[in-house]
Amino acid sequence: MSGAALSPPFMPIPRTNRTEKLDLRLTKTAKQTLQAAAKAASKSVSEFVIETALSEAEERLADRRLFALDAERWRAFLAALDAPPRRHPRLRRLFREPSVFDPEP
């Protein structure tokens, strides 16, 4: 299959200068598992761990950085952002009370 395009799991990772280091302590079993998984993926343990950890990190952070809204909900979101703050009497009372963080007289 010469000239065939490579799909994502088989695409080579571009080499970049890695300047940061992350040390891990793990059990012998965990290390063996990572080594076996890396070998099955035809990758070094470092490549496997970095790719897997970054993929998981991106997935966990995605909903905190990006969200999709249809046009109607987008307009409602913008209106809420642009609206003046609401008055909350109980919150105002709470801020008038002494806090555990206030220095004692």
C-alpha positions as CSV (number, residue, x, y, z in Angstrom):
1,M,0.0,0.0,0.0
2,S,2.5,2.6,-1.0
3,G,1.2,6.2,-1.0
4,A,-1.8,5.3,1.2
5,A,-2.7,8.0,3.8
6,L,-2.2,7.1,7.4
7,S,-5.2,7.4,9.7
8,P,-4.9,9.0,13.2
9,P,-3.9,6.0,15.3
10,F,-1.0,5.3,12.9
11,M,0.2,8.8,12.2
12,P,3.7,9.5,13.4
13,I,3.9,12.0,16.2
14,P,6.0,15.0,15.1
15,R,9.1,15.3,17.2
16,T,9.4,18.5,19.2
17,N,11.9,19.5,21.9
18,R,10.6,18.3,25.2
19,T,12.0,20.5,27.9
20,E,9.8,19.5,30.8
21,K,10.1,16.4,32.9
22,L,7.4,14.6,34.9
23,D,8.6,11.9,37.4
24,L,6.1,9.2,38.4
25,R,6.2,6.5,41.1
26,L,4.2,3.4,40.2
27,T,3.9,-0.2,41.1
28,K,5.7,-2.9,39.2
29,T,2.3,-4.2,37.9
30,A,1.3,-0.7,36.6
31,K,4.7,-0.3,34.9
32,Q,4.3,-3.7,33.2
33,T,0.8,-2.9,32.1
34,L,2.0,0.4,30.6
35,Q,4.9,-1.3,28.8
36,A,2.6,-4.0,27.4
37,A,0.1,-1.4,26.2
38,A,2.8,0.7,24.6
39,K,4.2,-2.4,22.9
40,A,0.7,-3.3,21.6
41,A,0.4,0.2,20.2
42,S,3.9,0.1,18.7
43,K,5.0,3.1,20.7
44,S,7.6,3.8,23.4
45,V,6.3,3.9,26.9
46,S,6.9,7.7,27.0
47,E,4.9,8.2,23.8
48,F,2.1,6.0,24.9
49,V,1.8,7.6,28.4
50,I,2.0,11.2,27.0
51,E,-0.6,10.6,24.3
52,T,-2.9,8.7,26.6
53,A,-2.6,11.2,29.4
54,L,-3.0,14.2,27.1
55,S,-6.0,12.7,25.4
56,E,-7.7,12.1,28.7
57,A,-6.8,15.6,30.0
58,E,-8.2,17.2,26.8
59,E,-11.4,15.2,27.1
60,R,-11.9,16.2,30.8
61,L,-11.2,19.8,30.1
62,A,-13.2,20.2,26.9
63,D,-16.5,20.9,28.6
64,R,-14.8,23.6,30.8
65,R,-13.4,25.4,27.8
66,L,-15.9,24.9,25.0
67,F,-19.7,24.7,24.9
68,A,-22.1,24.8,22.0
69,L,-25.4,26.7,22.0
70,D,-28.0,27.0,19.4
71,A,-28.8,30.6,18.2
72,E,-31.7,31.1,20.7
73,R,-29.7,29.9,23.7
74,W,-26.7,32.0,22.6
75,R,-28.9,35.1,22.6
76,A,-30.2,34.2,26.0
77,F,-26.6,33.6,27.3
78,L,-25.5,37.0,25.9
79,A,-28.5,38.7,27.5
80,A,-27.7,37.2,30.8
81,L,-24.1,38.4,30.6
82,D,-25.2,41.9,29.6
83,A,-27.9,42.2,32.2
84,P,-27.2,44.3,35.3
85,P,-26.5,42.3,38.5
86,R,-29.6,41.3,40.5
87,R,-29.9,42.5,44.1
88,H,-29.8,39.8,46.7
89,P,-30.8,41.1,50.2
90,R,-29.7,37.9,52.0
91,L,-26.3,38.0,50.3
92,R,-25.9,41.7,51.3
93,R,-26.8,40.8,54.9
94,L,-24.2,38.0,54.8
95,F,-21.5,40.3,53.7
96,R,-22.3,42.7,56.6
97,E,-21.7,39.9,59.2
98,P,-18.2,39.3,60.6
99,S,-16.3,36.6,58.8
100,V,-14.0,34.0,60.3
101,F,-11.3,35.5,58.1
102,D,-11.8,39.0,59.6
103,P,-9.1,40.0,62.1
104,E,-10.4,40.0,65.6
105,P,-10.6,43.5,67.2
